[in-house]
Amino acid sequence: MRLAARSKDEYQDGKREGPAVDAWREARRILCVRLDGMGDVLMSTPAMRALKQSAPGRSLALLTSSAGAALQPFLPEVDTVLRHDCGWVRNDTRGNAADLDAIARIRAWRPDAAVIFTVYSQSPLPAAMLCHLAGVPRVLAHCRENPYRLISDWQRETDTDASMRHEVRRQLDLVAAVGAVASDESLSFRVRDEDRESLRAKVRAHGVADEEDWIAIHGGATAPSRRYPSALLAQAIDSLRGEGRRLLLLGSPEDGGLAPELARRRVHLPGLVDLSGQLTLGELGAAIERAAVLVCNNSGPAHIAAALHTPVVDLYALTNPQHTPWNTAHRVLYRDVPCRNCYRSTCPEGHHACLAGVPPRQVADAARELLAMPTATHGATAHM
């Protein structure tokens, strides 16, 4: 099914009118574009669900990065994934040939419409150009400048450094502009039975009983600026050893030097189960699902925890303030600094003070607070 492109007067200055909503209701094949990381894709899943549920027989394809594409088995809203590591999000990409290939694959899927999900500091225009060249007749996106023909259903960008919506709310508002409303605003991550069973076998090998839960710790993050210093995290883990639960170390062996730090403390941590580098993404989800609390950096696992309603202590570098855990009990820990909201992968000041200023004792105390709470308790933010 192909939809007619909008008339030139149908949308002006980002204002929604009836004909656009009617046209979107007719769309049966919608391309969702989310080209950054795994956490960004997860935070877009409520909006994808709204799109999926707002018309019968609707099919969704997701154009996303390699990291985002790894989520395909766990996202029930998504029918097809088109992988594309684009040059305006990452430097180590294949260049123009990859963009031409993405255009060809979009055209072959024949979407009736596309939704481009971005954070407020990103421009949707490169992705809109891909959709335009692939012949997608309708495109919905936030954009700060007038996109003219590239974005048919333009929503003016209103978020700023001083005033911004949570990323989940931002994307829900975007699709609501074309009549898509979610009945459930939770993040999506579907844990499979086979992943639960394979995780169970791995923890049994470490003497963990089937009925046990644990405190999960994940020290990784894609960007160095988002990693709590490994020496401090090791101290926090040490402080949690008396809580009567196993400590389950997730992530990879290279997570910020955490493994060497813990090796020096291993004699004091008899309850530590080190599964770093040993879990698939599905098993990671199963481990987070079974955790009494997760301690992690501001990264994909925090959003998996939110999807599974696992309480989370989020060691939150002040790089992207709109990405806190959604709809789950949480504590967000950081030290307020003048260089907040830097959006940098490496600390430009060299001091990493927004995270290094959080005492390990505060991390352990936050985990204890969540362990003592009813599961329905809402989250909170703390800073030094």
C-alpha positions in Angstrom: 0.0 0.0 0.0 1.3 3.5 -0.9 0.1 6.7 0.6 -0.1 10.0 -1.3 2.4 12.6 -0.1 0.8 15.5 1.7 -0.4 18.6 0.0 1.7 21.7 0.5 -0.8 23.3 2.8 -1.6 20.3 4.9 1.2 21.0 7.5 2.5 24.4 8.3 4.9 25.4 11.1 4.6 21.9 12.7 0.8 22.2 13.4 -1.2 19.0 13.3 -4.4 18.9 11.2 -6.9 16.1 10.5 -5.8 14.9 7.0 -2.4 13.9 8.3 -3.8 11.8 11.1 -6.2 10.1 8.7 -3.3 9.3 6.3 -1.3 7.8 9.1 -4.2 5.6 10.2 -4.1 4.1 6.7 -0.4 3.3 6.9 0.2 -0.4 7.3 4.0 -0.5 6.9 5.9 2.0 9.1 9.6 2.4 9.2 10.9 3.4 12.7 14.4 5.0 12.5 16.5 5.0 15.7 20.2 5.0 14.7 22.0 5.4 18.0 22.4 3.0 20.9 20.6 0.1 22.5 19.3 2.2 25.3 17.9 4.7 22.9 16.1 2.0 21.0 14.6 0.7 24.3 13.4 4.1 25.2 11.6 4.3 21.9 9.7 1.1 22.4 6.6 2.6 24.0 6.2 4.9 21.0 6.7 1.9 18.7 4.0 0.0 20.6 1.7 3.0 20.1 2.3 2.9 16.4 1.8 -0.9 16.3 -1.5 -0.8 18.3 -3.1 2.2 16.6 -4.1 0.4 13.4 -4.9 -3.3 12.7 -2.5 -5.4 10.7 0.3 -2.8 11.0 3.9 -4.0 10.4 6.9 -2.1 11.8 10.5 -2.2 10.5 13.3 -0.7 12.6 16.3 1.0 10.9 19.0 1.0 13.6 22.6 0.5 14.5 24.3 -2.8 15.0 23.9 -2.3 18.8 20.2 -1.6 18.4 19.7 -4.5 16.0 20.9 -7.0 18.7 17.6 -6.3 20.4 15.5 -7.8 17.6 14.6 -11.1 19.4 13.4 -9.2 22.4 11.1 -6.5 20.9 7.7 -7.9 20.2 6.6 -4.6 18.4 9.2 -5.0 15.7 8.7 -7.3 12.7 11.8 -6.5 10.7 15.2 -5.0 11.5 17.3 -3.1 8.9 20.8 -2.7 10.3 22.7 0.5 9.4 25.7 2.1 11.1 25.5 5.6 9.8 28.2 8.1 9.4 26.4 10.9 11.3 26.3 8.9 14.5 29.6 6.9 14.4 32.9 7.6 12.8 33.9 4.0 12.1 31.4 3.3 9.3 31.6 2.2 5.7 30.8 5.5 4.2 28.7 6.3 1.2 28.3 2.7 0.1 26.5 1.8 3.4 24.1 4.8 2.9 23.3 3.7 -0.6 22.7 0.2 0.6 20.4 1.5 3.4 18.4 3.5 0.8 18.0 0.3 -1.3 16.8 -1.8 1.6 14.3 0.8 2.8 12.9 1.1 -0.8 12.7 -2.7 -1.0 10.7 -2.9 2.3 8.2 -0.3 0.8 7.2 1.7 3.9 4.0 3.8 3.8 5.5 6.1 6.3 8.6 6.6 8.6 9.1 8.0 12.1 12.6 9.3 12.9 13.4 9.1 16.6 16.1 11.5 17.8 17.3 13.1 21.0 16.7 16.9 21.0 20.4 17.6 20.2 20.4 15.5 17.1 19.2 16.5 13.6 16.8 14.2 11.9 17.7 15.6 8.4 20.3 13.0 7.4 17.9 10.2 8.1 15.1 12.1 6.5 17.2 12.4 3.3 17.6 8.6 3.3 13.8 8.2 3.6 13.3 10.8 0.9 15.7 9.1 -1.5 14.1 5.7 -0.8 10.7 7.2 -1.8 9.0 7.1 1.6 5.9 9.3 1.1 5.4 10.5 4.7 8.0 11.2 7.4 7.4 12.3 11.0 10.1 13.8 13.1 11.1 16.6 15.5 13.2 19.2 13.8 14.5 22.6 14.9 14.7 24.1 11.5 12.2 24.0 8.6 12.8 20.7 6.9 10.6 21.6 3.8 10.0 18.5 1.7 12.2 16.1 3.7 9.8 15.8 6.7 6.1 15.9 5.7 4.8 15.8 9.3 7.1 18.2 11.0 7.0 18.6 14.8 8.8 21.7 15.9 11.7 21.0 18.3 10.9 22.6 21.6 13.3 20.8 24.0 16.4 22.7 25.1 19.3 22.2 27.6 17.3 24.2 30.2 13.9 22.4 29.6 13.6 18.9 28.2 11.2 16.0 28.4 12.2 12.5 29.3 13.3 10.6 26.2 10.4 8.2 26.5 7.8 11.0 26.8 9.4 12.9 23.9 8.9 9.9 21.5 5.4 9.2 22.8 4.5 12.8 22.2 5.9 12.6 18.7 3.7 9.6 17.6 0.7 11.1 19.4 0.9 13.9 16.9 -0.3 11.5 14.2 -2.9 9.7 16.4 -0.8 6.9 17.9 -1.4 6.5 21.6 0.0 3.7 23.8 -2.2 1.9 26.3 1.0 0.7 28.1 3.9 3.1 28.4 6.4 0.5 29.7 9.7 -0.2 27.9 9.8 -3.5 26.0 12.3 -6.3 26.6 10.8 -9.8 26.3 12.9 -12.4 28.2 12.7 -15.8 26.5 12.3 -19.1 28.4 15.4 -20.5 26.8 17.5 -17.6 28.1 16.1 -18.1 31.6 17.0 -21.8 31.4 20.5 -21.2 30.1 21.2 -18.6 32.7 19.9 -21.0 35.4 22.4 -23.6 34.3 25.3 -21.0 34.4 24.5 -19.8 37.9 23.9 -23.3 39.2 27.5 -24.1 38.2 28.5 -21.4 40.7 26.4 -22.9 43.5 23.5 -20.6 43.1 20.1 -22.2 44.0 17.1 -21.9 41.7 15.1 -19.9 44.3 17.9 -17.3 44.9 17.9 -13.8 43.6 20.9 -11.5 43.7 22.3 -8.0 43.6 23.5 -7.5 40.0 26.4 -5.2 39.1 27.2 -4.1 35.6 30.2 -1.8 35.3 30.2 -1.2 31.6 29.1 1.6 29.3 30.0 2.3 25.7 31.4 5.8 26.4 34.2 6.2 29.0 32.5 9.3 30.3 29.6 7.2 31.5 31.7 4.7 33.6 31.8 5.0 37.3 35.5 4.6 38.3 36.3 0.9 38.7 38.1 1.3 42.0 35.1 3.1 43.5 32.6 0.5 42.1 34.8 -2.2 43.7 34.5 -0.5 47.0 30.7 -0.2 46.7 30.5 -3.9 45.9 32.7 -4.7 48.9 30.2 -2.7 51.0 27.3 -4.8 49.8 28.7 -8.2 50.8 26.8 -8.3 54.1 23.3 -8.0 52.5 22.6 -11.7 52.5 22.4 -12.0 48.8 24.8 -13.1 46.1 26.6 -10.5 44.1 26.4 -11.2 40.4 28.9 -9.4 38.2 27.7 -8.9 34.7 29.2 -7.1 31.7 32.5 -7.8 30.0 35.9 -8.5 31.5 37.1 -5.2 30.0 34.6 -3.0 31.8 36.8 -0.2 33.0 39.3 -2.3 34.8 36.7 -3.6 37.2 37.9 -7.2 37.1 41.5 -6.5 38.4 40.0 -4.3 41.2 37.7 -7.1 42.2 40.5 -9.7 42.0 42.3 -7.9 44.7 39.2 -8.1 46.9 38.1 -11.6 46.0 39.1 -13.1 49.4 36.6 -10.7 51.0 33.8 -11.4 48.6 33.0 -15.1 48.9 29.4 -14.5 47.6 30.6 -12.9 44.3 29.6 -14.7 41.1 31.6 -13.4 38.2 29.7 -13.9 34.9 31.3 -11.0 33.1 31.9 -11.9 29.4 29.9 -15.1 29.8 26.3 -14.1 29.0 24.4 -13.5 25.8 22.1 -10.5 25.6 19.1 -12.7 26.3 20.9 -14.2 29.4 21.8 -10.7 30.5 18.1 -9.8 30.4 17.2 -13.0 32.4 19.9 -12.1 35.0 18.5 -8.5 35.4 14.9 -9.9 35.5 15.8 -12.1 38.5 17.9 -9.4 40.3 16.6 -7.8 43.5 18.4 -4.7 42.4 20.8 -3.7 39.6 23.8 -1.3 40.1 25.0 0.1 36.8 26.1 3.0 34.8 23.8 5.1 32.5 23.8 2.5 29.7 21.7 -0.2 28.0 21.3 -2.4 31.1 19.7 0.4 33.1 16.9 0.5 30.4 16.6 -3.3 30.3 16.1 -3.1 34.1 13.4 -0.4 33.5 11.7 -2.6 31.0 11.7 -5.6 33.4 10.7 -3.4 36.4 13.9 -4.3 38.3 15.0 -1.6 40.8 18.1 0.1 39.6 20.9 2.3 41.1 21.9 4.4 38.1 25.4 5.9 38.3 24.5 8.8 36.1 27.2 10.8 34.3 25.7 14.2 33.4 26.0 13.7 29.7 22.3 13.1 28.7 20.0 14.2 31.5 16.8 13.0 29.8 17.8 9.3 30.0 17.0 8.3 33.6 15.3 4.9 34.2 11.6 4.9 33.2 8.7 3.5 35.2 10.7 1.5 37.7 12.0 2.1 41.3 15.4 3.7 41.0 18.1 5.9 42.5 20.1 8.2 40.2 23.4 9.2 41.7 25.7 11.9 40.4 27.7 14.9 41.6 26.5 18.2 40.2 29.2 20.0 38.2 29.4 23.2 36.1 30.2 21.1 33.0 27.0 19.1 33.2 25.1 18.0 30.0 28.4 17.8 28.0 27.2 15.1 25.6 30.8 13.9 25.3 32.0 10.3 25.1 35.2 11.2 27.0 35.3 13.7 29.9 36.5 17.0 28.3 37.8 18.3 31.6 39.7 15.1 32.5 38.4 14.9 36.1 35.2 12.8 35.6 33.9 14.6 38.6 30.2 14.0 37.9 30.8 10.4 38.7 34.1 10.3 40.6 32.5 12.6 43.2 29.9 10.0 44.2 31.1 8.1 47.3 31.0 4.3 47.2 29.1 4.4 50.5 26.3 6.3 48.8 26.1 3.7 46.0 25.7 0.9 48.6 23.2 2.8 50.6 21.1 3.5 47.5 21.0 -0.2 46.8 20.0 -1.0 50.3 17.2 1.6 50.1 15.8 -0.1 47.0 16.1 -3.6 48.5 14.0 -2.4 51.5 11.3 -0.7 49.3 8.0 -2.1 48.1 8.4 -2.8 44.4 5.8 -0.1 43.5 7.8 2.7 45.0 8.8 5.4 42.4 12.4 6.5 41.8 14.4 9.4 43.0 17.4 11.4 42.0 20.3 12.2 44.4 23.4 14.4 43.8 26.3 15.6 45.8 
